[in-house]
């Protein structure tokens, strides 16, 4: 009975092949006959880039690029679904589906070592394209509804797997072989720099970001995911942090002290220093992957959150990955190593020396923070190595080779706002380390961290109040009075220390050429000689110690030269706005650069909302200082809302412009009850005030008006 079975199977196989040959078209033209007809009218994407039935694409890749781009905006990932091909391997139809389409097939093999979480939900969202008679591809089906939550309303997904594929597709065709997911990208999430996320952390982060975004639409957050759509890194910043960056973001310290700890969650902070020399936080991140690509994403995301602005100077850990990322994402930003991180690294690398000596910690700290002169630093470093037998220490040798990136005598022409001293005296590390331990759940951390931020901002508000209310006791010297009334109390104390050293300074004139004069200045009991150049045409004074360039505060050497030149007030260019009591008095619109809003046709509703929110936030903060301001703002609310509604209706029906509407509403606005004669009286009073100011002008102002501007003084 077994002899006829092979013959029967062979007969059936031949019959099947004959049927396939009968169905096989003779040429490509026969294949195209079965294709869709080209649409007579062109169909474009809907609002927000949604795909529409009838849209035509040049080829299959263009259709895929379009759907991936739309998915990135909408907040979901894309997979290539089922396809139908001809005998010549030409795609007749292709479906692009949501990554959560279908369900993962069950494995009938042995139980896997690590159970993977189910990520598919049977989502039916897809876009299907079919080839046309002209060889192009037309959208024949489109389902936009998903059966799961999308990511876009909560976070900006920066790296979805399909977005990574799209980036590769858009590269020039060299080499011709297209690698959809590069090996380095696959590997980097598994490198030794990757920190495993605790169970439940992803849900806690999502819930926190969703809650903050719901409470404040201007809350900025962004998540980076790997090729399995799993959280790798996350960044967030509220509107107060963004505003603080625009006032004090010239110097930023990227604080990674917690991310490199073995017992803490990988918290990363963007820290600056405000006008009271208090640390202020510009942004927060969890960095579970410490690769170059992750840090590039982080710095680019930070720049995006800050309206496209980047810091003038950044201080970071001594890390190759961070250095490469800074150079790539923030070109033009000066990069130095943070003394805070260097000291922490030293406590780990030199732990035996720290524990075996009671004086090493003090001596090492002095080498980092106390020596501003190159000679003093070099001698103290040599003494340190000899005293503690560390001349052959490899880590210290490499650190010394990089001294121009961190030591105080070097890079004095790079503005750092004295942030190293500010962070050294702050107890932020002690507060946060306790709540970052992995055994403490993330919801508790977020609660404590928000309170921590609130306390920091309350301290700034208290310092603002004291700065206005407190009267400095100073001698009746015009220069000191000017500094006391302009600088915040914290900066005035630093200025007072420099001013007191003026009496101990000795000056030697080196010569004069036209408006330029040069001096040698020494301080009693200090052998170092400093050279000061003064330009009387612009009242520019430059010192070789470069304290002003480094900290933003005039040094005693420059003040001594101003004294012998009989200049009784600081030239305005030597009082930096960031150190003044009114450092935050600029108009938000000017400070945030919102003038580009009207110029950018792609400016979305959400971005316009953020712009208005930040502007009105400033108004609300000022109005809330007293009950009268609050009542005034509340009384104007209904009227302002009515005018906005009229503007929207006018735009909708092509009615008159905003200026016409506003003029028609003028009788409803509060008016000053003044007669025609009052402006003339006001003008007369203004003229008298001008005459009084002319009589009270300082010699500096008078001399500057006489000589006029003759160009900037350049060394």
ABEGO torsion letter per residue (X at the ends): XAAAAAAAAAAAAAAAAAAAAAABBABAAAAAAABBBBBABBBBBBBGGBBBBGBBBABAAAAAAAAAAAAAAAGBBBBBBBBBBBAAGBBABBBBBBAABEBBBBBABBBBABBBBBABAGBABBBBBBBBAAGBBBBABBBABBABBBAAAABBBABBAAAAAAAAAABBBOBABBBABBAAAAAAAABAABBBBBBGAAAAAAAAAAAAAAABAABBBBBBBBAAGBBABBBBBBAAAAAAAAAAAABBBBBAAAAABAABBBBBBBBBBBAAGBBBBABBBBBABABAAAAAAAAAAAAAAAGGBBBABBBBBBBAAAAAAAAAABBGBBBBBBAAAAAAAAAAAAAAAAAABAAAAAAAAAAAAABABAAAAAAAAAAAAAAAGAAABAAAAAAAAAAAAABAABGAABBAGGAAAAAAABAAAAAAAAAABAABBAAAAAAAAAAAAAAAAAAAAAAAAAAAABBBBBBBBAAAAAAAAABBAAAAAAAAAAAAAAAABBBBBAEBBEABBBBBBBBBGBABBBBBBBBAAAGBBBBAAGAAAAAGBBBAAAAAAAAAAGBABBBAAABBAAABAAAAABBAAAAAGAAAAAABAABBAAAAAAAAAAAAAAAAAAAAABAAAAAAAAAAAAAAAAAAAAAAAAAAAGBBBAAAAAAAAAAABBBBBBBAAAAAAAAAAAAAAAAAAAAABBAAAAAAAAAEBAEBBBX
